[in-house]
Amino acid sequence: MQIDDEPQDRVLDEMDGVFVVTTEDGVAYRLDMNKRQVTRTVEVGTGVRAVLDPESAALVAVATCRVGAPMVLLIDRDVPGVLFTRRTSATVLVIDRVSPTPLPQ
């Protein structure tokens, strides 16, 4: 995974691309805005991350995502009769945009 050098201060629902949003509790959210999916991971050892959810959730909307505030996502957990679930994170520390191609050395 290549991270762009330019820091992001927010992710808006209408943006394209893939972002890794890290929160103060150590959870990393991978927001794939193109595929509209979200995956949560947590560090379980130095450089080792574990997936928190058995599968990615469908991303319905990014309500708010900015550095210094909790992130609020609307996700579809594929539960019959439930349109969406609101997921609120801990305070966002860092937002990295994942480069679609390897960055030049």
C-alpha positions as CSV (number, residue, x, y, z in Angstrom):
1,M,0.0,0.0,0.0
2,Q,1.4,3.3,-1.1
3,I,0.4,6.4,0.9
4,D,0.4,9.8,-0.8
5,D,2.7,12.4,0.8
6,E,0.1,15.2,0.9
7,P,-1.8,14.9,4.2
8,Q,-5.6,14.9,4.2
9,D,-7.6,16.8,6.8
10,R,-11.0,15.4,5.8
11,V,-12.9,12.9,3.6
12,L,-16.1,14.0,1.9
13,D,-18.8,11.6,0.7
14,E,-18.4,12.7,-2.9
15,M,-14.7,12.0,-3.0
16,D,-13.1,9.2,-5.0
17,G,-10.2,7.0,-4.0
18,V,-9.2,5.0,-1.0
19,F,-8.4,6.5,2.4
20,V,-7.0,5.0,5.7
21,V,-8.5,6.9,8.7
22,T,-6.7,6.2,12.0
23,T,-8.4,7.0,15.2
24,E,-7.1,7.7,18.7
25,D,-8.2,4.2,19.9
26,G,-5.8,2.6,17.4
27,V,-8.5,1.5,14.9
28,A,-7.8,2.0,11.2
29,Y,-10.8,2.4,8.9
30,R,-10.1,1.7,5.2
31,L,-12.7,3.7,3.2
32,D,-12.9,2.6,-0.4
33,M,-14.9,5.4,-1.9
34,N,-14.9,3.8,-5.3
35,K,-16.3,0.4,-4.2
36,R,-18.2,2.1,-1.3
37,Q,-16.8,-0.3,1.3
38,V,-15.4,0.1,4.8
39,T,-13.0,-2.3,6.6
40,R,-11.8,-1.9,10.2
41,T,-8.5,-3.2,11.5
42,V,-6.6,-2.8,14.8
43,E,-2.9,-3.3,15.6
44,V,-2.4,-6.5,17.6
45,G,1.3,-6.4,17.6
46,T,4.1,-4.3,16.2
47,G,3.3,-4.0,12.5
48,V,0.5,-6.7,12.7
49,R,-3.1,-5.7,12.1
50,A,-6.2,-7.8,12.6
51,V,-9.6,-7.3,10.9
52,L,-12.3,-6.4,13.4
53,D,-15.3,-7.3,11.2
54,P,-15.7,-10.7,9.4
55,E,-16.3,-8.8,6.1
56,S,-16.3,-5.3,4.7
57,A,-19.5,-3.3,5.2
58,A,-21.2,-1.4,2.4
59,L,-20.6,2.3,2.8
60,V,-23.9,4.2,2.5
61,A,-22.5,7.7,3.4
62,V,-19.7,9.5,5.1
63,A,-21.6,11.8,7.4
64,T,-18.5,13.4,8.8
65,C,-14.8,12.6,8.7
66,R,-12.2,15.2,9.7
67,V,-9.0,15.2,11.8
68,G,-9.7,16.2,15.4
69,A,-13.3,15.0,15.5
70,P,-15.1,11.6,15.7
71,M,-16.0,10.1,12.3
72,V,-19.6,9.2,11.6
73,L,-20.4,6.7,8.9
74,L,-23.6,5.2,7.7
75,I,-23.1,1.6,6.7
76,D,-25.2,-1.3,5.5
77,R,-24.6,-4.4,7.6
78,D,-27.0,-6.5,5.4
79,V,-29.5,-6.9,8.2
80,P,-33.1,-7.5,6.9
81,G,-35.3,-4.6,7.6
82,V,-32.5,-2.3,8.6
83,L,-31.7,0.4,6.0
84,F,-28.4,1.5,7.6
85,T,-26.3,1.5,10.8
86,R,-24.7,4.6,12.2
87,R,-21.0,3.9,13.2
88,T,-19.2,6.6,15.2
89,S,-15.5,6.3,15.7
90,A,-13.1,7.7,18.3
91,T,-11.4,11.0,17.4
92,V,-9.7,10.9,14.0
93,L,-5.9,11.4,14.3
94,V,-4.7,10.9,10.7
95,I,-6.2,10.5,7.2
96,D,-4.0,9.0,4.5
97,R,-4.9,8.7,0.9
98,V,-3.8,5.5,-0.6
99,S,-2.1,6.0,-4.0
100,P,-3.7,4.0,-6.8
101,T,-0.2,3.3,-8.3
102,P,3.2,3.1,-6.6
103,L,4.8,6.5,-6.0
104,P,8.1,7.2,-7.8
105,Q,11.2,6.7,-5.6
